[in-house]
Amino acid sequence: MKTLTKENLSFYICEDDVSVVMTSTEITIGDPEVLIFGESSSEDTVLHEGVTPPADWLCGNYTYDGTTWALNPDWVVPPEPEVPEAEE
């Protein structure tokens, strides 16, 4: 697996065979592109390859320093989306 980190915060994971292209203006995932991170770049993001993320990994709930995964103490569980009540 691969993970993208910003200030050690893991915000994306993908399989090793998925293309990740990092430039000074953006990061693209897939070939053809399936995702573009326009707010991240090679200037502020690190790509770690050959990693094994924790089984309960979610975007932002772990940090990764290149060796060790750790729970992010500032992570808050996102609220459940509100489901509108069905009209009768």
HELIX and SHEET records of a PDB file:
SHEET    1   A 3 LEU A   9  CYS A  14  0                                        
SHEET    2   A 3 LYS A   2  LYS A   6 -1                                        
SHEET    3   A 3 VAL A  46  GLU A  49 -1                                        
SHEET    1   B 3 VAL A  20  MET A  22  0                                        
SHEET    2   B 3 ILE A  27  ILE A  29 -1                                        
SHEET    3   B 3 LEU A  35  PHE A  37 -1                                        
SHEET    1   C 2 TYR A  62  TYR A  64  0                                        
SHEET    2   C 2 TRP A  69  LEU A  71 -1                                        
END                                                                             
